Amino acid sequence: MSESLYSKSCDNSFTDAIIKVGHAEFQIHKIILSKCSRYFQALFTTWSAPDKNVYEIRDLSPDVTRLIIFYAYTSTVPVTSTNAMELLLAADRYNVLGIVEVCCDFLMEMLSTENCIGIWQFSDICYCSQLQEKAFEFILCNFDQVISSKEFHQLSVEELCDIFDHDELNVKNESIVFEAICKWISHNSERRKRHFAILLPKVRLALLSLEYIITNMVTSELMNNNAECWEMVLSSLQLKMQMATSIPPLITTGDTVAHPRVPKDILLAIGGWIYEDVLDVIEAYNVRIQCWVSIPHHLNRPRAYHSSVFLNESVYCLGGYDEQENFSSMCRFDLNTCTWHEVAPMHYRRCYASVTVLDGYIYALGGYDGTSRQKSAERYTPDTNQWSLITPMHEKRSDASCTTLNNKIYICGGYDGEESVQTGEFYDPETNQWTMIASMGTQRSGHGVVAYVGHIYAVGGFDGREHLKSAEAYNPQTDSWNPVPNMLTARSNFGYEVIENRVFVVGGFSGFRSICSAECYDADAKRWFEVEEMETPRFGLSCCLISGTSVNPYNDISPKLRETTPEEKTVSSIFLDVLHCLIQV
């Protein structure tokens, strides 16, 4: 179809029917509308006499009718935030499937924390299962921000329960769920407070800290004179104490109040070096239950000083060293089939390379080929399974680190064959050019570089004299570096990633030995926190973050609680006794 045909309908050329909508009339060709909609096909044939040529439609606006007719002739339709929902409802009702698809795609693209609830509710009206699924998934993934939207107060109690029931609800702590309930009720307290007893069991109460329960739940007005809710809290606390003191640990997979939610992101620690051995082991970290587990699907070959990235439901491992050779090879682990596949090798052997993902491409920068340090760089295209060279960096760098920010690749530090370096530069894929930036305050190699809260963070490493615990942050607006709090442990050649707005560092070399400890930095708290250590101490490992995947290696793991101190046991026991008394009153 074409716009020329559409223009013929506008000037009444060879038209054979009229569609009346209110006071508006549209001259059309029956065959054109019949081809885009079974409804119109039936209207013009089965449901009408052959000589009928005027059709009145009562439940459409002239503007939407004009858009449907325009689509019938041109196979295109101008969808906007203003007309998308009305147009989708009309297209759904009149079976214009092409417009339904275009509108659904448009609404999925415009999903935000401010409109996702409205789009989710709307998708139920027009029976768009894909849109409904995407909108609901968006709510689950961004719930901590969604609760600040105006639409949050429009949810029904049934819809809230549906959200809270999902293991995939992405909340750092169950306190977010409890506070969301309180916020929703307070919006219309008189009508909604009766739902508190229905909503409270949706909180995984046994995963809340005793301090939070005492400080926030016990003092909540919603708990006043509510024996049913007190009983829920009491039974959850009893279960919490049993889980913390039971030997062996109590398995709670059947009890919802103690069942951890599935994390949106899972951290993988891959390969590395321990003593004189190169490893093929993979461990996964679940931020919800603060636990590492070994993954049965080992690397297809041992690797150290390699790189790993996550792209298109696959984990890519590339480069590295196995005590015998430096690799140019890359392997891909398909998370859907749990199988390893060899894919196209890089142009150069690269140990100690810096690797990142930008706009669906994998970039490999610098490294060591067994003879010399590299300034070369290349890019991998998954669709064609091919590597292509890009402009080399200004400086040779191995054991550097890179990340992406604002559609640019930043690489900092490294070793040039003579010393650890302070310099940094960024790559712009639009111009295929590298640009130098301000040097770091410290020479660093074997360090970690991540994009975090709008800055580039450089953490730890080796300065040529000692292993570092220092860290600094680069502001691209001012082209300057500033110190940030030191890590708890000096380390180099460690794994690193950003998870849930915190910088995680894992393993590494302390200067004396390989380590298994881990820690994370929280910019809001401006401090580092200890994290559960890995099972295997190692350095020269790589980490990558699996995001938005259904693969979950934690299905059979109960929450891992730290050992309860005697003082906490005493406080808990007293608190339980007090709760018993309150319930009896």
C-alpha positions as CSV (number, residue, x, y, z in Angstrom):
1,M,0.0,0.0,0.0
2,S,1.1,3.6,-0.4
3,E,0.3,7.2,0.5
4,S,-0.8,7.7,-3.1
5,L,-3.7,5.3,-2.5
6,Y,-4.5,7.0,0.7
7,S,-4.6,10.4,-1.1
8,K,-7.1,8.8,-3.5
9,S,-9.4,7.9,-0.7
10,C,-9.1,11.5,0.6
11,D,-10.1,13.0,-2.7
12,N,-12.8,10.3,-3.2
13,S,-11.1,8.6,-6.2
14,F,-12.6,5.2,-6.9
15,T,-13.8,4.7,-3.3
16,D,-16.6,2.3,-2.8
17,A,-17.7,3.0,0.8
18,I,-18.1,5.6,3.5
19,I,-17.4,5.2,7.2
20,K,-19.3,7.6,9.4
21,V,-18.0,8.5,12.9
22,G,-20.1,11.2,14.6
23,H,-20.2,14.1,12.2
24,A,-17.1,13.0,10.3
25,E,-17.2,10.9,7.1
26,F,-14.3,8.9,5.6
27,Q,-14.3,7.7,1.9
28,I,-12.5,4.4,1.8
29,H,-11.8,1.3,-0.4
30,K,-13.4,-1.8,1.2
31,I,-10.6,-4.1,-0.1
32,I,-7.9,-1.9,1.6
33,L,-9.5,-2.0,5.0
34,S,-10.4,-5.6,4.7
35,K,-6.8,-6.6,4.2
36,C,-5.7,-5.0,7.5
37,S,-8.6,-6.2,9.7
38,R,-10.8,-9.3,9.9
39,Y,-13.5,-7.1,11.5
40,F,-13.8,-4.8,8.5
41,Q,-13.6,-7.9,6.2
42,A,-16.6,-9.4,8.0
43,L,-18.4,-6.0,8.1
44,F,-18.1,-5.5,4.4
45,T,-19.1,-9.1,3.5
46,T,-20.7,-11.4,5.9
47,W,-22.5,-8.8,8.1
48,S,-23.8,-6.5,5.3
49,A,-25.7,-6.6,2.0
50,P,-23.5,-6.5,-1.1
51,D,-24.8,-3.1,-2.2
52,K,-24.4,-1.4,1.2
53,N,-21.8,1.4,1.1
54,V,-22.4,3.5,4.2
55,Y,-21.2,2.2,7.6
56,E,-21.7,4.0,10.9
57,I,-19.2,3.3,13.8
58,R,-20.4,4.7,17.1
59,D,-17.5,4.0,19.6
60,L,-14.5,5.5,17.8
61,S,-13.3,9.1,17.7
62,P,-12.7,10.7,14.3
63,D,-9.0,11.1,15.1
64,V,-8.5,7.4,15.9
65,T,-10.6,6.4,12.8
66,R,-8.4,8.6,10.6
67,L,-5.3,6.9,12.0
68,I,-6.7,3.4,11.4
69,I,-7.6,4.2,7.9
70,F,-4.1,5.8,7.3
71,Y,-2.5,2.6,8.6
72,A,-4.7,0.5,6.3
73,Y,-3.3,2.4,3.3
74,T,0.3,3.0,4.3
75,S,1.2,0.2,6.9
76,T,2.4,3.0,9.2
77,V,0.8,4.9,12.0
78,P,2.1,7.9,14.1
79,V,1.8,6.7,17.7
80,T,2.4,9.2,20.5
81,S,2.2,9.2,24.2
82,T,-1.1,11.1,23.8
83,N,-2.9,8.7,21.5
84,A,-1.2,5.3,22.2
85,M,-3.7,3.9,24.7
86,E,-6.9,5.1,22.8
87,L,-5.5,3.8,19.6
88,L,-4.5,0.5,21.1
89,L,-8.0,-0.1,22.5
90,A,-9.6,0.7,19.2
91,A,-7.2,-1.5,17.2
92,D,-7.7,-4.3,19.7
93,R,-11.5,-4.0,19.4
94,Y,-11.5,-3.8,15.6
95,N,-8.8,-6.4,15.1
96,V,-6.2,-4.2,13.5
97,L,-3.4,-6.4,14.7
98,G,-0.6,-4.4,13.0
99,I,-1.6,-1.3,15.0
100,V,-1.9,-3.4,18.2
101,E,1.7,-4.6,17.8
102,V,3.0,-1.0,17.0
103,C,1.2,0.4,20.1
104,C,2.4,-2.4,22.4
105,D,6.0,-1.8,21.2
106,F,5.6,1.9,21.8
107,L,4.2,1.5,25.3
108,M,6.9,-1.0,26.2
109,E,9.6,1.5,25.1
110,M,8.1,4.3,27.2
111,L,7.8,2.3,30.4
112,S,9.0,4.3,33.4
113,T,8.6,4.2,37.2
114,E,5.9,6.9,36.8
115,N,3.7,5.1,34.3
116,C,4.4,1.3,34.6
117,I,1.5,0.6,36.9
118,G,-1.0,2.4,34.7
119,I,0.3,0.6,31.6
120,W,0.1,-2.7,33.5
121,Q,-3.5,-2.1,34.5
122,F,-4.4,-0.9,31.0
123,S,-2.8,-4.0,29.4
124,D,-5.3,-6.2,31.2
125,I,-8.2,-4.3,29.6
126,C,-6.9,-4.7,26.1
127,Y,-5.6,-8.3,26.6
128,C,-2.0,-7.6,25.5
129,S,-0.2,-10.4,27.2
130,Q,3.3,-9.3,26.1
131,L,2.8,-5.7,27.2
132,Q,1.3,-6.9,30.5
133,E,4.2,-9.2,31.1
134,K,6.8,-6.5,30.4
135,A,5.0,-3.9,32.5
136,F,4.8,-6.3,35.4
137,E,8.4,-7.2,35.1
138,F,9.3,-3.6,35.1
139,I,7.4,-3.0,38.3
140,L,9.1,-6.0,40.0
141,C,12.6,-4.8,38.9
142,N,12.1,-1.2,39.9
143,F,9.8,-1.5,42.8
144,D,11.8,0.6,45.2
145,Q,11.3,3.6,42.8
146,V,7.8,2.7,41.7
147,I,6.5,3.1,45.3
148,S,7.3,6.8,45.0
149,S,5.0,7.3,42.0
150,K,1.5,8.7,42.1
151,E,0.2,5.5,40.4
152,F,1.3,3.4,43.4
153,H,-1.6,4.6,45.4
154,Q,-4.0,3.5,42.7
155,L,-3.2,-0.2,43.1
156,S,-5.9,-2.5,44.5
157,V,-5.1,-4.8,47.5
158,E,-5.3,-7.7,45.1
159,E,-2.7,-6.2,42.8
160,L,-0.5,-5.4,45.7
161,C,-0.7,-9.0,46.8
162,D,0.1,-10.2,43.3
163,I,3.3,-8.0,43.3
164,F,4.4,-9.0,46.8
165,D,3.9,-12.7,46.2
166,H,6.5,-12.9,43.5
167,D,10.0,-14.2,44.4
168,E,11.3,-11.9,41.6
169,L,10.3,-8.7,43.5
170,N,13.6,-6.8,43.5
171,V,14.0,-5.3,47.0
172,K,17.2,-5.1,48.9
173,N,15.4,-5.7,52.1
174,E,12.0,-6.8,53.2
175,S,11.6,-3.5,55.1
176,I,10.9,-1.9,51.7
177,V,7.8,-4.2,51.4
178,F,6.6,-3.4,54.9
179,E,7.0,0.3,54.3
180,A,5.3,0.1,51.0
181,I,2.3,-1.5,52.7
182,C,2.2,1.3,55.3
183,K,2.5,4.0,52.6
184,W,-0.3,2.5,50.5
185,I,-2.6,2.2,53.6
186,S,-1.9,5.7,54.8
187,H,-3.1,7.1,51.5
188,N,-6.6,6.2,52.5
189,S,-6.3,4.9,56.0
190,E,-9.9,4.6,57.0
191,R,-10.8,2.3,54.0
192,R,-7.5,0.5,53.7
193,K,-6.3,-0.3,57.2
194,R,-8.6,-3.4,57.3
195,H,-6.3,-4.9,54.6
196,F,-3.2,-4.8,56.8
197,A,-3.8,-8.4,58.0
198,I,-4.0,-9.5,54.4
199,L,-0.8,-7.7,53.3
200,L,1.5,-8.3,56.3
201,P,2.0,-12.0,55.5
202,K,3.3,-11.0,52.1
203,V,6.4,-9.5,53.9
204,R,9.2,-12.1,54.4
205,L,9.1,-11.4,58.1
206,A,11.8,-13.9,59.2
207,L,14.3,-12.1,56.9
208,L,13.9,-8.8,58.8
209,S,16.4,-7.9,61.5
210,L,15.3,-7.9,65.1
211,E,16.3,-4.3,65.4
212,Y,14.0,-3.3,62.5
213,I,11.1,-5.2,64.0
214,I,11.5,-3.6,67.4
215,T,12.2,-0.1,66.0
216,N,9.7,0.1,63.2
217,M,7.1,-2.7,63.3
218,V,6.3,-2.8,67.0
219,T,5.8,1.0,67.0
220,S,3.6,1.1,64.0
221,E,0.0,2.3,64.6
222,L,-1.2,-0.5,62.3
223,M,-0.1,-3.1,64.8
224,N,-2.1,-1.5,67.7
225,N,-4.7,-3.9,69.1
226,N,-4.2,-6.3,66.1
227,A,-3.7,-9.7,67.7
228,E,-3.7,-11.5,64.4
229,C,-0.7,-9.4,63.1
230,W,1.1,-9.7,66.4
231,E,0.8,-13.5,66.1
232,M,2.3,-13.4,62.6
233,V,5.3,-11.4,63.9
234,L,5.7,-13.7,66.8
235,S,5.7,-16.9,64.8
236,S,8.1,-15.4,62.3
237,L,10.5,-14.4,65.1
238,Q,10.3,-17.9,66.5
239,L,11.2,-19.3,63.1
240,K,14.0,-16.8,62.8
241,M,15.5,-17.9,66.1
242,Q,15.2,-21.6,65.1
243,M,17.0,-20.8,61.8
244,A,19.8,-19.0,63.5
245,T,20.4,-21.6,66.2
246,S,19.6,-24.9,64.6
247,I,22.5,-27.3,63.9
248,P,22.5,-28.3,61.1
249,P,20.8,-25.2,59.6
250,L,17.0,-25.4,59.4
251,I,15.8,-25.8,55.8
252,T,12.9,-23.3,55.2
253,T,12.2,-23.6,51.5
254,G,8.5,-24.3,52.2
255,D,8.0,-21.3,54.5
256,T,7.3,-18.1,52.6
257,V,8.1,-15.8,55.5
258,A,11.7,-17.1,55.5
259,H,12.1,-17.7,51.8
260,P,14.6,-15.2,50.1
261,R,13.6,-13.5,46.9
262,V,15.4,-14.2,43.7
263,P,18.0,-11.5,43.0
264,K,17.8,-9.5,39.8
265,D,21.6,-9.7,39.4
266,I,23.9,-12.6,40.2
267,L,27.7,-12.1,40.5
268,L,29.9,-14.7,38.9
269,A,33.6,-15.1,40.0
270,I,35.3,-17.0,37.2
271,G,38.7,-18.8,37.0
272,G,41.8,-17.3,38.5
273,W,45.0,-18.5,40.1
274,I,45.8,-20.1,43.5
275,Y,49.3,-21.1,44.6
276,E,50.7,-22.7,41.4
277,D,47.4,-23.8,39.8
278,V,45.2,-22.1,37.2
279,L,41.5,-22.6,38.0
280,D,38.4,-23.5,36.0
281,V,36.0,-23.0,38.9
282,I,33.0,-20.6,38.9
283,E,31.3,-19.3,42.0
284,A,28.1,-17.4,42.1
285,Y,27.1,-14.8,44.7
286,N,23.5,-14.1,45.7
287,V,23.2,-10.7,47.2
288,R,19.8,-11.6,48.8
289,I,21.1,-14.3,51.0
290,Q,24.7,-13.2,51.1
291,C,26.0,-16.5,50.0
292,W,28.5,-18.0,47.5
293,V,28.0,-21.3,45.8
294,S,30.1,-23.3,43.3
295,I,28.6,-23.7,39.9
296,P,28.8,-27.2,38.4
297,H,29.4,-25.9,34.8
298,H,33.2,-25.1,35.0
299,L,35.1,-23.2,32.4
300,N,35.8,-25.2,29.3
301,R,39.5,-24.7,30.1
302,P,41.4,-23.2,33.1
303,R,42.1,-19.4,32.7
304,A,43.7,-16.7,34.8
305,Y,44.2,-13.0,34.0
306,H,41.3,-13.3,31.6
307,S,38.2,-11.3,31.2
308,S,34.5,-12.1,31.3
309,V,31.3,-10.2,30.2
310,F,27.6,-10.9,30.0
311,L,25.8,-10.2,26.8
312,N,22.6,-11.6,25.2
313,E,21.9,-14.3,27.8
314,S,25.5,-15.5,27.5
315,V,28.7,-15.3,29.5
316,Y,31.8,-14.6,27.3
317,C,35.3,-15.5,28.6
318,L,38.2,-14.3,26.6
319,G,42.0,-14.1,26.7
320,G,44.0,-15.0,29.7
321,Y,46.8,-17.5,30.5
322,D,47.0,-21.1,31.6
323,E,50.8,-21.4,32.5
324,Q,51.6,-22.5,29.0
325,E,50.3,-19.8,26.6
326,N,48.5,-16.5,26.3
327,F,45.1,-16.9,24.7
328,S,43.4,-15.2,21.8
329,S,40.5,-17.5,22.2
330,M,37.0,-16.7,23.4
331,C,34.3,-19.1,24.7
332,R,30.6,-18.4,25.2
333,F,28.4,-20.0,27.9
334,D,24.8,-20.1,26.9
335,L,22.7,-19.7,30.1
336,N,19.6,-21.3,28.4
337,T,21.3,-24.5,27.5
338,C,24.2,-24.5,30.1
339,T,26.7,-25.3,27.5
340,W,30.1,-23.8,26.4
341,H,30.9,-23.0,22.8
342,E,34.1,-21.8,21.2
343,V,33.5,-18.6,19.2
344,A,35.7,-16.4,17.0
345,P,39.2,-15.7,18.5
346,M,40.6,-12.2,18.8
347,H,43.2,-10.9,16.3
348,Y,45.8,-10.8,19.1
349,R,46.7,-12.9,22.1
350,R,45.6,-11.0,25.1
351,C,46.5,-11.7,28.7
352,Y,45.7,-8.9,31.3
353,A,43.4,-7.3,28.7
354,S,40.7,-4.8,29.6
355,V,37.2,-5.8,28.3
356,T,33.8,-4.2,28.4
357,V,30.5,-4.2,26.5
358,L,29.0,-1.1,24.8
359,D,25.9,-1.0,22.5
360,G,25.9,-4.8,22.0
361,Y,29.6,-5.1,21.1
362,I,32.4,-6.6,23.1
363,Y,35.6,-4.5,23.2
364,A,39.0,-5.9,24.1
365,L,41.7,-3.4,24.8
366,G,45.5,-3.7,25.3
367,G,46.9,-6.7,27.3
368,Y,50.0,-8.8,26.9
369,D,50.7,-11.3,24.1
370,G,53.5,-13.1,25.7
371,T,56.1,-10.8,24.2
372,S,55.0,-7.2,24.5
373,R,52.4,-4.9,26.0
374,Q,49.7,-3.9,23.6
375,K,48.0,-0.6,22.7
376,S,45.8,-2.4,20.0
377,A,42.1,-2.6,20.4
378,E,39.3,-4.6,18.8
379,R,35.6,-5.1,18.8
380,Y,33.4,-8.2,18.6
381,T,30.0,-8.4,16.8
382,P,27.9,-11.3,18.2
383,D,25.6,-11.4,15.2
384,T,28.4,-12.0,12.7
385,N,30.8,-13.8,15.1
386,Q,33.6,-11.5,13.9
387,W,36.3,-9.3,15.5
388,S,37.3,-6.0,13.9
389,L,40.2,-3.8,14.8
390,I,39.5,-0.2,16.0
391,T,41.9,2.7,16.5
392,P,44.7,1.8,18.9
393,M,45.0,3.5,22.3
394,H,47.5,6.3,22.8
395,E,49.5,4.2,25.3
396,K,50.4,0.6,25.8
397,R,48.5,-1.0,28.7
398,S,48.3,-4.4,30.2
399,D,46.7,-5.1,33.6
400,A,44.6,-1.9,33.1
401,S,40.9,-1.7,33.7
402,C,38.0,-0.2,31.7
403,T,34.3,0.6,32.0
404,T,31.6,2.5,30.0
405,L,30.0,5.8,30.9
406,N,27.9,8.1,28.7
407,N,28.4,6.0,25.6
408,K,32.2,6.1,25.9
409,I,34.8,3.6,27.0
410,Y,37.2,4.7,29.8
411,I,40.4,2.9,30.4
412,C,42.8,3.8,33.3
413,G,46.2,2.8,34.6
414,G,47.9,-0.5,33.7
415,Y,51.5,-1.6,33.1
416,D,53.5,-0.4,30.1
417,G,56.3,-2.9,30.4
418,E,58.4,-0.7,32.6
419,E,56.1,0.7,35.3
420,S,52.5,1.0,36.5
421,V,51.0,4.1,34.9
422,Q,48.6,6.8,36.1
423,T,47.2,7.9,32.7
424,G,43.7,7.4,31.4
425,E,41.8,7.9,28.1
426,F,38.4,7.3,26.6
427,Y,37.1,5.9,23.3
428,D,34.2,7.4,21.4
429,P,32.7,4.8,19.0
430,E,31.0,7.5,16.9
431,T,34.4,9.0,15.9
432,N,36.6,5.9,16.4
433,Q,39.0,8.1,18.4
434,W,40.8,8.0,21.7
435,T,41.1,11.1,24.0
436,M,43.4,11.5,27.0
437,I,41.9,12.4,30.3
438,A,43.5,13.7,33.6
439,S,45.9,11.2,35.2
440,M,44.9,9.4,38.4
441,G,46.4,10.5,41.7
442,T,48.2,7.2,42.0
443,Q,49.9,4.7,39.6
444,R,47.8,1.6,39.4
445,S,47.9,-1.8,37.7
446,G,45.9,-4.8,38.5
447,H,43.2,-2.5,39.8
448,G,39.4,-2.3,39.2
449,V,37.6,0.5,37.3
450,V,33.8,0.8,37.3
451,A,31.2,3.4,36.4
452,Y,29.4,4.3,39.6
453,V,27.1,7.2,40.5
454,G,28.1,9.2,37.4
455,H,31.8,8.9,38.1
456,I,34.6,6.5,37.2
457,Y,36.0,4.8,40.2
458,A,39.5,3.3,40.3
459,V,40.1,0.9,43.2
460,G,43.1,-0.9,44.7
461,G,45.8,-2.4,42.5
462,F,49.6,-2.2,42.6
463,D,51.7,1.0,42.2
464,G,55.1,-0.7,41.6
465,R,56.0,-0.7,45.3
466,E,53.0,-1.9,47.3
467,H,49.5,-3.4,46.9
468,L,46.9,-0.7,47.4
469,K,43.7,-0.3,49.4
470,S,43.2,3.3,48.2
471,A,40.5,4.4,45.7
472,E,39.7,7.5,43.7
473,A,36.8,8.8,41.5
474,Y,37.0,10.7,38.2
475,N,34.4,13.4,37.4
476,P,34.0,13.6,33.6
477,Q,32.4,17.0,33.9
478,T,35.5,18.6,35.5
479,D,38.1,16.1,34.2
480,S,39.5,15.6,37.7
481,W,40.1,12.8,40.2
482,N,39.3,12.9,43.9
483,P,40.1,10.4,46.7
484,V,37.3,8.2,48.1
485,P,37.4,6.0,51.2
486,N,40.0,3.2,51.3
487,M,39.1,-0.4,51.0
488,L,39.3,-2.6,54.1
489,T,41.9,-4.8,52.5
490,A,44.8,-4.0,50.1
491,R,44.4,-6.1,47.0
492,S,45.3,-6.3,43.3
493,N,44.1,-8.5,40.4
494,F,40.7,-9.0,42.0
495,G,37.2,-9.3,40.6
496,Y,34.9,-6.3,40.7
497,E,31.4,-5.3,39.6
498,V,28.6,-2.9,40.6
499,I,25.5,-4.6,42.2
500,E,22.5,-2.8,43.4
501,N,24.3,0.5,43.6
502,R,27.3,-0.8,45.5
503,V,30.8,-1.6,44.2
504,F,31.8,-5.1,45.0
505,V,35.4,-6.3,45.0
506,V,36.3,-10.0,45.3
507,G,39.4,-12.0,46.0
508,G,42.8,-10.8,44.6
509,F,46.4,-10.8,45.8
510,S,47.3,-9.0,49.1
511,G,51.0,-8.9,48.4
512,F,51.6,-12.1,50.4
513,R,48.9,-14.5,49.4
514,S,45.8,-15.0,47.3
515,I,42.7,-14.1,49.3
516,C,39.0,-15.1,49.3
517,S,37.6,-12.0,51.2
518,A,35.1,-9.6,49.6
519,E,33.8,-6.2,50.4
520,C,31.5,-3.6,48.9
521,Y,31.4,0.2,48.8
522,D,28.2,2.2,49.4
523,A,28.4,5.8,48.1
524,D,25.5,6.9,50.3
525,A,27.2,5.6,53.5
526,K,30.6,6.6,52.1
527,R,32.2,3.5,53.5
528,W,33.2,-0.1,52.7
529,F,31.4,-3.2,54.2
530,E,32.6,-6.7,54.6
531,V,30.9,-9.3,52.4
532,E,30.7,-13.1,52.7
533,E,34.0,-14.5,51.4
534,M,34.4,-16.9,48.5
535,E,34.9,-20.6,49.0
536,T,38.2,-20.5,47.0
537,P,40.9,-17.9,47.5
538,R,42.3,-16.7,44.2
539,F,43.7,-13.8,42.2
540,G,43.7,-13.2,38.5
541,L,40.0,-14.0,38.4
542,S,37.3,-12.1,36.5
543,C,33.8,-11.2,37.6
544,C,30.7,-10.5,35.6
545,L,27.1,-9.8,36.4
546,I,24.2,-11.8,35.1
547,S,21.2,-9.5,34.9
548,G,17.6,-10.1,33.9
549,T,17.9,-13.8,33.5
550,S,15.7,-16.7,34.7
551,V,18.7,-18.8,35.5
552,N,18.9,-19.2,39.3
553,P,21.6,-21.4,41.0
554,Y,19.9,-20.9,44.4
555,N,16.7,-22.8,44.2
556,D,17.6,-25.2,47.0
557,I,19.5,-22.8,49.3
558,S,17.9,-21.6,52.5
559,P,18.8,-18.2,53.9
560,K,22.3,-18.0,55.3
561,L,22.2,-16.3,58.7
562,R,25.2,-15.3,60.7
563,E,25.6,-16.9,64.1
564,T,23.5,-15.3,66.7
565,T,25.5,-13.9,69.7
566,P,24.5,-14.9,73.3
567,E,23.4,-11.3,73.9
568,E,21.1,-11.3,70.8
569,K,19.6,-14.6,71.9
570,T,18.8,-13.1,75.3
571,V,17.2,-10.0,73.8
572,S,15.2,-12.2,71.3
573,S,14.0,-14.4,74.1
574,I,12.9,-11.5,76.2
575,F,11.2,-9.9,73.2
576,L,9.3,-13.0,72.4
577,D,8.1,-13.2,76.0
578,V,6.9,-9.6,75.8
579,L,5.1,-10.4,72.5
580,H,3.4,-13.3,74.1
581,C,2.1,-11.1,76.9
582,L,0.9,-8.4,74.4
583,I,-1.0,-11.0,72.4
584,Q,-2.7,-12.2,75.6
585,V,-3.9,-8.7,76.6
